Amino acid sequence: MKITEIQDLIKFVAKSGVSEVELQDKDFKIIIKTGNTKGKAAEPVMMVQAPPMQMAMQPAQQNSAPAGSQAPEVKKPVSGGVDESKYVTIKSPMIGTFYRQSGPDKPVFINVGDEIKPGKVICIIEAMKLFNEIESDITGRIVKVLVDDATPVEYDQPLFLVEPI
């Protein structure tokens, strides 16, 4: 099974509202659990069981995966003297590439200090050659952009810090 197929499966499970999906083949077994309660979608947890020969190679790859190393790096700059408890974090709704503007010659959607309202486009995430406009669902002021332009993002990765108004 290809990584893109696994990512698509994770997205589908997260959106569908089911609490657990199990997929098994002769070479692998995938279990995706969402911890779903009362119909709310939660971040899926995926477990993969591979044949013993592949397991010897996988732990080193999994430990050095960018997804695991990105989460602490994203949050470090925020904690430097800023009380982040009063801020709301806007997170990525999907896996893809984060863009702050619709094109190289176009202005950025939002900057630090800009006010946002529900429905305002704040960024674009490209996933599988589709450009998805991400809209704000809160009213507030952008305090910090947590991701660099044209970089990969993971599902539920923090993108912006917003001070609610």
N, C-alpha and C positions, 0 to 999 in steps of 0.2 A: 504494500500500500504506500502510495506517495505521500509526502508531507502535505501537499496542497489538498489532497483528499481528506487527510486527517483534520486539517484546519477547517475545511468546509463542513465536516461532520460535527466538529465542536461548535461552530457557529449555528448549525441547524439545531443541535440539541439545546443550546442556550436560548434560542428564539422559540422553540416548540413548546416549552413548558414542562417537558417530561423530566422526571427526577433521575433516571438512570438508563443508560444504553450500554449494551454489551455486544461486542463484535469479535468473533473468534474465527481464525483460519488455522491451517496446519502449522504456519510459521509464527503466528503472533496472536495475541489476545489484547483487545482494547476495551477498557471499561471507563465510561464517562459518567461521573456523578455530579449533579448540580446543587444538591442540598436544597432543592426547590420546595418551598412551603407556601400554601395558599395561592398557587398559580403564579407566583412571582419568579422571574428568571434570576438565577444567581450565577456567579462565575463557575464554569465547569471545571471539574478536577478530572484529569485524565491519568489512567494507569496503563502502562504498556508492558506486556510480558513477552519477551523474545526468546528464541532458542538459546541454550547455554553458550554456544560458540559466539553469538553476537553480544551477549551480555557482558563478556569480558571487555569488549571494545566500547560499549555504550556509556558506562559510568563516566569516563574521562570526557566524552563528548557532551554529556548532559551537564556536567559540572561547569564546563566552560561555555555553555550556551549563552548567547547574548541576552535572552529574556531574563535569566536569573541574575545576571550582573547589572542589567539596566535599572531594575527597581531601586536599589539603594542609591545609585548615582543620581537618579532623577530627584530624589527627596533631599539629598545633602545640601544643595544650595539654599533651599527654603529654610532650613533650621538655623541658619546663621543669623541669629538675632531677631528673627521674625516670629511672632506668635501665630502659628498656622492654625490654631484651633478655631479662630474666628472666620477662617476662609473656607470656601466650598471648592472642592476639586472637580473639574470637568475631566472625565475619563474617556478613553477611546472606546467606541462601541464595537470595534472590529479590528482585525489584524490587517495591516497594510502599510502604505507609505504616507507620512504626514506632510502636508503642504500648507503654508500660511497664505498663499495667493493662488489665484486660478491660472496664472501663466507668468512667464519670466518678465514680461513687460507690464504686468498688471499690479496694482497696489495690494498690499497685504490686507486681509480681512479685518484684523484687529491688532492693536498694539497695546503695550502696557499703559494703563491709565484710561483706556477707552471704556465707555459704558456699553453694556450689552443688555438686550432684552430677549425674552423668549421668541424664537423664530429667526433670530439674526444668525446668518452664516458666520461661523468663527474659524473654520478651516476646511480643508478637503482631505479625505483619506482615500488613496487609490488602492483598490483591492481587485485583483484579477482583471486589470485593464479597465476597470470601471471607476470613475471619479465620483465619490460620494460626498455631498456637501453635509457637513456636520453643523447642526444648528444648536444654539443655546436654548436651554430649557429653564434658565433662571435670569433674574434681573440683578445686575451688579456691575462692578468695575474690575477690569483685568489687573491683577497684581503681578503675576509672573507667567511667562510662557516657559513651560517645563521641557519642551522638546525642540530640537533644532529642525529647521526647514529641510525637507527632502530626506528625512531619516525614517527607518522602519519603526513601527509601533506595534505593540502587542495588544490583545484584547484587555480592556480594563486598565490600561496604563494611564497614569495621570498626564494630562496635556496642559491644563491651565489651572492657575489658582485665581479664584474670584472672590472679591469682597462683596457680600450681599448688600444691596441697598434697600 
